[in-house]
Amino acid sequence: MVGLAAVPIITELKLQPEQFGWLGSSFFALFSTSAIVVGFIVNTIATRWALLVLASVWALAQFPMVGSVGLTTLIICRVVLGAGGPIHVVCPPMLGEFTPVSQRGAVIAIYGAISTVAGILAPRVMGDVIQDSGGMLQGYMIGFSINAVGLIVPGLFGLLLWPNAERARLTGQVAQPELAPST
């Protein structure tokens, strides 16, 4: 979103190229570290709660950007978004936990395909939203709102529908899923 809304953000905040560079790269300040930490944490807590927390972090970090904010707020929100970034790293293993071995590859491939298509379509859709919203400034604020709602709704939906069998797995009452036979 920040890249798509670069012109109105730079114009509104009167940013220099160096400042916009800090804004753009701030997402990656905690991304790698958070991916490692979250990777270990999801092995000890219920998957549905891990996904809910990560989706909530992303959604809540979008809301301050709905209004007119300063550079510091934008950078803080981008750092927080980076901290919630591991949702893309931990989803495939989580999907694999609850998928029969014979279907695991297909399910994870579908997840990968959906992520790829979303990565292709989202910039186009958000670009149109930004451009056609009565003004560039209003457009990027609407874009952040769409992102936030687009994360909250699936997060709550997943919370309600995720299997409860994971509680038994985490407490050791059920054997771990079988691994696919090696060839």
Secondary structure, DSSP 8 states (H G I E B T S, - for coil): -TTTTHHHHHHHHT--HHHHHHHHHGGGGTHHHHHHHHHHHTTTS-HHHHHHHHHHHHHHHHGGGGS---HHHHHHHHHHHHHTTTHHHHHHHHHHHTS-HHHHHHHHHHHHHHHHHHHHHHHHHHHHHHHTSSSHHHHHHHHHHHHHHHHHHHHHHHHHHS-THHHHHHHTSS---------
